[in-house]
Amino acid sequence: MRTYAGHSTAKESNELYRTNLAKGQTGLSVAFDLPTQTGYDPDDELSRGEVGKVGVSIAHKGDMHTLLDGIPLDEMNTSMTINATAAWLLALYMTVAEENGVDRHSLQGTTQNDIIKEFLSRGTYAFPPEPSMRLIADMIAYTVDEVPRWNPINICSYHLQEAGATPVQEIAYSLSAAQAVLDRVRPRVSEETFPRVFGRMSFFVNAGIRFVEEHAKLRAMGRLWEELGRQRYGVDDERMLRFRYGVQVNSLGLTESQPENNIIRIVLEALAVTMGREARARALQLPAWNEALGLPRPWDQQWSLRIQQILAYETDLLEYPDIFEGSKVMDGLVDELVHGAREEMQVVAEQGGAVAAVPYMKTQLVESNRERMRRIEAGEQKVVGQNVYTEAEPSPLQEGEDGGILRVDAAIEQSAIDAVQEWRAGRDEAAAGAALDALREAAADPDHNIMEPTLAAARAGVTTGEWAAALRDVFGEYRAPTGVGDAAAAASDDALRALRDRVDEVSEALGRRIKILVGKPGLDGHSNGAEQIAVRARDAGMDVVYEGIRLTPARIARTAVDEGVHVVGLSILSGSHAELIPTVLAELREAGADVPVVVGGIIPPADEVALLDAGVARVYTPKDFEVTRIMGDIVSLVAERNGVVAVS
């Protein structure tokens, strides 16, 4: 039983963890901030506004010591949602254990470490695909003997569903990713060791509101996983063939409108992964009811923990054998999903495997998400409180000065900058430099496992940003495909045809096509919303400039001028809008780009007012789910700013 937690500083997060453990939580699930996840120190330009926002900032082993202070690492099971920098964070964890006298062989936990889904959906990658896969393979080959109770990878279908994946796509793409990892690890270990590698593979799965279908999905994944182990890899040990998975239930379906309804959704989704004994999750963490509003508070996390405890200890859910055994309905649904997933896995294989198929899979996810949003906009998919039964009493859960969410102190970032600079000044610089040189040398040699020099760097006091920069020196930089350009054109309906007519009319008056720049400033990699805006703008007949994630404010302003855009749309879901949006506005003014700016993201009402006062023309939040209407607003805004009055 876990809650996904971490914010601000290591000290504050440590206090939160110890409080949650005292309330009955049985494991840790660590949320890291975006600079830590993507390999930047707090004082890097790209870290601006992001430090401590969506998780805890960990810049070096000193921070990790503080984070884990008073927590018995030889007894604790710790899950770390970390991918591109997973090898580094595990090295810091191992170093802290070592310096506290804890044998690495006793460490238990999981690193997510699934980079393929980062290229597809979450965006916290740091290096190109093949070097990233090498890091994963090195880490798995190292931990199988050195940290044998650790799950070095959590193949993560969770974020695929968040990006719009159907159940078939979620199964197929996650199992294809697992296959790509196993194929790269196999040459690094002995034939006798490989079944243990297969047995340490674990999964992190999503569970949505269609909880009967979601339960069938998990049974299908278990069947296909065993099939893959036996047929492709020759594993026959029943224990090693188990489909071991943890879950966070769906966040995509949580609504800003009538957010109190979310707690009901969370309970129902938890049933999908606990009802049937043969497909039950090993670990469960539940989101908080207010994640569509902002960061959850400790009370909100406690509520999610209590849901698990009531299910486990008050209901009879865990007392019976598998309640779906022999069900014709369930068996038929599982067979259907298995068949569809096999077919889609074959398509991925024909593309050259999961790594080569990243552009294909990304495009499929963008199209699936567009279809999901179309169904909601059209009312075909009912969402209570959002597109049906929208009349409601005000929620008392949002009363109070905090508005029902946690706010991170803006001073945290500067204190983290000061702290990392003080850390660098106080360490043995020669030892840190030598460790980084050794790391670069190992990275340049594909036959050298990177884990040992990574551990040496952690012990020497190297920082997160320095470790990642050393590997970027060798591996290079990378920008993942957006899926926007290759997405098929949307089918026309009355609303889209009317929008196209408006775009044509305004474009004719302007003398050229309306051009929109869709930008993702900062380190926020959750690009699903930005992609849907870009695709809908393209389908409406606009010229679209979308360069993907991780853009500096200066680059956005420069692109706006170079491309001659009529409007700039910015998307931020990490909570860094209060710092980054005003900076983008200032850069646009400095560059001479006098164009309206619209913003979308998880933005509390008070922040929305502040952004409008700062010069933003429109603010859209999760309650604004009608994308075609948003595009109509933007067309009207461009017309108004350019003196075009005769718009139908």
Salt bridges, closest charged atoms under 4 A:
GLU15 OE2 - LYS11 NZ 2.95
ASP41 OD2 - ARG424 NH2 2.97
ASP43 OD2 - ARG424 NH1 2.95
ASP63 OD2 - HIS60 NE2 3.80
ASP69 OD2 - ARG18 NH1 3.82
GLU98 OE1 - ARG104 NH2 3.92
GLU98 OE2 - ARG459 NE 2.94
GLU99 OE2 - LYS61 NZ 2.90
GLU99 OE1 - HIS65 NE2 2.74
ASP103 OD1 - HIS105 ND1 3.08
GLU118 OE2 - LYS117 NZ 2.59
GLU118 OE2 - ARG122 NH1 3.18
GLU130 OE2 - ARG184 NH2 2.86
ASP138 OD2 - ARG134 NE 3.40
ASP138 OD1 - ARG188 NE 2.96
ASP145 OD1 - ARG196 NH2 2.79
GLU146 OE1 - ARG104 NH1 2.99
GLU170 OE1 - LYS217 NZ 2.96
ASP183 OD2 - ARG232 NH2 2.78
GLU213 OE1 - ARG210 NE 3.02
GLU214 OE2 - LYS217 NZ 3.14
GLU226 OE2 - ARG230 NE 2.99
GLU227 OE1 - ARG342 NH2 2.64
ASP237 OD2 - ARG239 NH2 2.91
GLU238 OE2 - ARG230 NH2 2.64
ASP300 OD1 - ARG297 NH2 2.90
ASP322 OD2 - ARG219 NH1 3.18
ASP335 OD1 - ARG223 NH1 2.89
GLU343 OE2 - HIS339 NE2 3.14
GLU371 OE2 - ARG374 NH2 2.92
GLU371 OE2 - ARG375 NH1 3.85
GLU377 OE2 - ARG536 NH1 3.04
GLU380 OE1 - ARG374 NH2 2.93
ASP402 OD2 - ARG297 NH1 3.10
GLU429 OE1 - ARG427 NE 3.15
ASP437 OD1 - ARG440 NH1 3.13
GLU466 OE2 - ARG424 NE 3.81
GLU466 OE2 - ARG427 NH2 2.68
ASP473 OD2 - ARG440 NE 3.17
GLU477 OE1 - ARG472 NE 3.77
ASP494 OD1 - ARG497 NH2 2.60
ASP504 OD1 - ARG513 NH2 2.85
ASP524 OD2 - LYS520 NZ 2.57
ASP524 OD1 - HIS526 ND1 3.58
GLU531 OE2 - LYS362 NZ 2.71
ASP539 OD2 - ARG370 NH1 3.04
ASP539 OD1 - ARG538 NH2 2.93
GLU547 OE2 - ARG555 NH2 3.57
GLU563 OE1 - LYS515 NZ 3.13
GLU579 OE1 - LYS53 NZ 3.07
ASP607 OD1 - ARG407 NH1 3.45
ASP607 OD2 - HIS577 NE2 2.79
ASP624 OD2 - LYS623 NZ 3.90
ASP624 OD1 - ARG629 NH2 3.34
GLU626 OE1 - ARG629 NE 3.32
ASP633 OD2 - ARG629 NH1 3.19
